[in-house]
Amino acid sequence: MTARELLQQVAIDRGDAEGLLANALKVDRAWLFAHGDEPVDDTCARHFMEQATARAEGEPLAYLLGYRDFWSLRLSVNRDVLIPRRETEHLVEWAIERIDAGAQRVLDLGTGSGAIALACKSERPRVKMCAVDGSQEALSCARANGESLGLEVDWLYSNWFDTVPPGCWDLVVSNPPYIAANDAHLSQGDLPAEPALALIGGDTGLESIEHIVGQAPDFLLPRGWLLLEHGFDQAEAVARLLRTKGFTNVSTRQDWSGQARMTGGQWLS
Ligand SMILES: C[S@@+](CC[C@H](N)C(=O)[O-])C[C@H]1O[C@@H](n2cnc3c(N)ncnc32)[C@H](O)[C@@H]1O
C-alpha cells in the first residue's frame, strides 16, 4: 500500500495520521507529500495501522509518537509523565524573567518530563537548577531528557519539599496537580491516559497548591519568588492563599488564550 492509501484508510484526524505515518517511516511530513505514491513496507504499514487504532481509541498522540515539543526542546514523554502543555511555556517565560532579575538557585517542583527545568536551563545555562518529583518513573523520564539534551539539572526524588535543602532558593516554580478529583474534565481528551498523580490536586483541586504555599517560605531566600500554574478558575483562590501566608507582590498572569493561568508572589522576610 502507498503512503497516500494508508492515510485514507484510517479514521483519525488527518494531521495526527500524517504525524504517525511520518514517525513510523522516520521521515518528515513534507516527505509524505512528495512520495505519497511510493509503496510503504509491510512492517511500517502494520505499525502505523496499530498506532492509528490506538489513537482512535483515545491514546494521546504524544505518547504514540514518544515525544512532545515544548519551548525549543523535543522532550521524550511516556505514560509516566504529563504531556507538557503550551500554557506552561508562559510559566517558563515568567521564571526566566525572575532569573534575569537575579535568581540563581531555582527549584522546579513536580517536574514530570523535566519541561520547566530544562526549558529554563536551556535558556539560562548558568542557573543552578534542581527539579523534584514524587514519581521515580517521571524522574527517570526527566533525567533521560536532560541527558539527551546535554542540560545539567539536579534531579531529586521527593514528596514536594520533604528532602529539599531549606532556606536557599531564589525561585520556586511549579505546575502542580490542580484538578479536583471529581472534575468531569478528567474523563476528556488526553487526561484519562495521563498519570493521576500529575493531575489530581485532592478533592478540591487546591490541596497540592495549599501544601506548596504553606511550605515555601521555609525554603525560599528572603526576596525569593514562588510562581505557580493553576486552573483557569483558581487564580483568586491561589492569590488569597499567597497573601494569607504573607507573600507580597502577588500577581496573576494569563496564558495565550486569555485565561488567568499562573499566580506568583515574593517572600520578603
Ligand atoms: C501537572 S504535572 C507537571 C509536570 C511538568 N512540570 C509540566 O509542567 O509538564 C505535576 C507533577 O507533580 C508531580 N507530583 C505530584 N504529587 C507530587 C508530590 N507529592 N511530590 C512531588 N511531586 C509530585 C507529578 O508526578 C507530576 O509530575
The ligand as an ORCA input file, in Angstrom:
! r2SCAN-3c Opt
* xyz 0 1
  C       0.868     18.804     36.354
  S       2.285     17.729     36.395
  C       3.520     18.890     35.818
  C       4.667     18.244     35.075
  C       5.625     19.262     34.442
  N       6.147     20.204     35.415
  C       4.932     20.032     33.331
  O       4.604     21.201     33.530
  O       4.718     19.448     32.263
  C       2.567     17.635     38.148
  C       3.797     16.832     38.567
  O       3.844     16.839     40.004
  C       4.265     15.555     40.442
  N       3.788     15.353     41.808
  C       2.531     15.082     42.226
  N       2.490     14.948     43.558
  C       3.754     15.161     43.997
  C       4.348     15.163     45.282
  N       3.633     14.914     46.389
  N       5.658     15.431     45.381
  C       6.388     15.696     44.272
  N       5.888     15.692     43.021
  C       4.576     15.433     42.883
  C       3.654     14.595     39.450
  O       4.316     13.355     39.461
  C       3.795     15.379     38.150
  O       4.999     15.051     37.504
*
